[in-house]
Amino acid sequence: MKEIIPLEIIEQKIFLIRGHRVMLDKDLAELYEVATGHLNRAVIRRISCSSCHRRSMIL
């Protein structure tokens, strides 16, 4: 069973850039316990397959 990550740890990984709250891909992958490359491929696959209104990703 996975342990719960303290809120303070997550908040430290969130940055405010141009009015948007963002997380680095490496930090998000660490939270989900997956490789950064796998996370990025999943995001790209979701963006290309979905009809999202406006999504952007900073690599």
N, C-alpha and C positions, 0 to 999 in steps of 0.2 A: 504494500500500500504506500502511495506517495505521501510525503509529508507536506503540510501546508506551508507555503512560503509567506513569511511575514510581510505585511503591507508596506512597511518601511523599505524593505529591500526592493520591492517592485517600484515604489515611488522614486527611488534613487536612480532607476534605469529609464525613467520617462523624461524626455526633454521637450521644451517648448520652442518650436521653430516656426517662425512666421505665423504665429497664432494657432498652430496645430500641435497637439501632443503626439510625440513619436517615440518609438523605441528602435534601437539598433537591431538589425537582424540577428546578430550574434547573441544579444541578450534575450530576445524572444525565443530563439532556438534553445538556449540554455533552460529557460523556464519550462518549455515543452519537452525537454530532454531528447531533442533530435539534432541531427547534424545541420549546420547552417545551410549547406548546399541543398539538402532535402527540403528545408523550409522555403528557401527561395524558389525552388522548382515548383513546389505546391502553390505558392502565391502566383507565380507566372501562369501556371496552368489554370488557376481559378479566374484570373483576370481575363485570359484569352477565351475561356469557355462561358463566362457569365455575361449578363447584360447589366453590369453595374453602371450607374450613372457617371460617377467620377471617382476613379481610384488612381493613385499614383504610388510609386515605390522608388525610394532612393537606394541605389545599390552602392 
